[in-house]
Amino acid sequence: MGRFMTAWREKRYNYILLGDYDYKYLCMPVWPFKAGKRDPPTFFATDAWLGILTAMVMGLQHAMAMVGGLITPPLLISAYAANDPTLSTTDVDTIAQYLVSAALLVTSIMTAIQVTGIPLPYGRQWGAGILSVMGISFTTYPIAVSTISALMADGHTFREAYGYLLGTLACVGITPVVISFFPPRVLKRIFPPIVCGVTIVLIGINLTGAGMANWGGGSFCNTYADGLWIPQAGPCTVTNATSGEVTTLSTCYTNVPIMCSGNGDVMLPFGSGPYVGLGFSVFVMLVIIELFGSPFLRNCAVIISLLFGYMLAGVTRADGKRFVTGTKIANAPAITFLWVHTFPLNVYGPAVLPLIIVFTITSIETVGDVAATEEASFLQTSGPAHNKRTRGALLNDGISGIFSALATSLPLTTFAQNNGIIALTAVASRQAGWACAGWLFIFGLIGKFGGVITTIPNCVLGGMTTFLFANVIASGIKIMISQHFTRRNRFVIACALALGIGVTLVPNWAQNNLWNNPNLSEGVQGVRDALILILETGFTLGALTAIVLNLLLPDEKGLTVPEPDTPDLSVQGAEPSVRYSSKPQGKDPLQSQDTSMHMTKDYSTDMQKNDSGSDTPGANNKAPLV
């Protein structure tokens, strides 16, 4: 701010508007196979002045990088409104448009608080106070779908089912607030990287399946790709193919082919060529941008690729029918806001425990996301300042979860996707975060923007979401490999993946006859429904398995193996956590001592130190930006 006031007194309006950022670096494309490296740009710290227009450009990059992830959960959830016979097609479109706008508005408000870091008594703060943004949590989606599907199967309308979900989320949202008061060592003991990593991988696997279903045309037509059996009035006869016995039945069933809706006027079977081709166009554009795009384009690759697929769908016809129509845009309001549509709040007991697990998982993700943002911003990743930022982010997670549910939106969590933008642009200034919140607020306020989003065909959206959800898997793998794979850790991961992936592939193994007693009391029925919901959701079952085994199994020390014959190989090929030793071969104890090698590494210490040995990455020395 001091440099801004000086520039204002000196009437340097060019600096006030544009700052001194290197736009050539931001906008020049990258050519593949080119030798050499580009000079890095100047780094802008947390409180550095960017310039008004530069802040808007940087904020737009963050907003564009987030939009694809923000609109996906509400679009996928609102698709279940089409299964409600009490809602017309216009009603379904209106709900979808509103949920998209509400998600953008809630995210903008809580992102502004997260970036600001509002001071609180007793040395605490509300929000991280760094360039860390909020976003709709993908982790909630599987539980939300299971809850809405179960309630609608019991006869509730979509509005009632969604109200049950919101009420439950508002109650359970207190979980991150409680966790924010836990000592960091307790969190690390219960939720180490092994547990968090394997859980995030399972979440990504679950979500990627949903993305592929939309890529093929839609989730409903994927479920009934072989047709839907509709009961018809009998009688009819059935012949046993083995015995030849003929049986007369009072009710017959006719197989009705199911066509995929949600792709404009086009109605084709699941996995048809036009659906696959349009989704693949999004994937191809992602690769092209990654190969040739400038830092600006690569930061916005997701939304640009989505718009490319959307544009291609707009000029494509299938049997003379269009993939994109203007009806939803015409019916969308010009301006909208929160609470334009409301849902009757209630609490769905069986979803409480699974959602507590979900909020706990997102809280642990937040701890890692804040540390990653600090590292990209060259701030301390340990010590009192780090703990203050982390607890502020956890507090904001909890308050965001409660507020978003009361504001008719899905819960928020700290996003990590924007750390890549900080690294690519070398801008960690909070001004970019405030500008990002402003852009998101404008997007949410304009109702027509939500109308445009809802006209994106399912197949195009599926091509984008499949990539996004696969990034969740990659994030989980990155967390897991940050720890050494001892036999104990491999066992924990294997057990969690066995149950988690198995349930994801065969979700009905616990639905049919595991606890199928029609004479249960209401209380026991609630317990049964909660357990079934956990058992049929892969990542909750995998997370519980990983947590229990991690607490029960004792830690292992580094493996001791005989020293290799060639001393040089023992140094060059040694794993960091493997300790090499050799028994004395001669009578000279000094000679025996010289030939023994001990190679150990303390990862907990090494992860907090940079090459110079400082406990604070970038705090006491300057590192080149690459």
Secondary structure, DSSP 8 states (H G I E B T S, - for coil): -HHHHHHHHTT-HHHHHHTT--HHHHHS---TT--S-------B-TT----HHHHHHHHHHHHHHHHHHHHHHHHHHHGGGGG-TTS-HHHHHHHHHHHHHHHHHHHHHHHHHHHH-EEETTTEEES--SS--EEE-GGGHHHHHHHHHHHHHTT--HHHHHHHHHHHHHHHTHHHHHHTTS-HHHHHHHS-HHHHHHHHHHHHHHHHHHHHHHHTT-HHHHHTTT-EEEEEEEEEEEE-TTT--EEEEEEEEEEE---B-SSTT--B-TT-HHHHHHHHHHHHHHHHHHHH--HHHHHTHHHHHHHHHHHHHHT-EETTEES--SHHHHHS-SB--TTSS-------GGGHHHHHHHHHHHHHHHHHHHHHHHHHTT--SSSHHHHHHHHHHHHHHHHHHHHHHHTTS--EEE--TTHHHHHHHTB--HHHHHHHHHHHHHHHHBHHHHHHHHTS-HHHHHHHHHHHHHHHHHHHHHHHHTS---HHHHHHHHHHHHHHHHHHH-GGGGTSSTT--TT--HHHHHHHHHHHHHHHSHHHHHHHHHHHHHHHS------EEE--SSHHHHHHS--TT-EEE----SS-HHHHHHT-------HHHHTT--TT--SSTTTSS-----
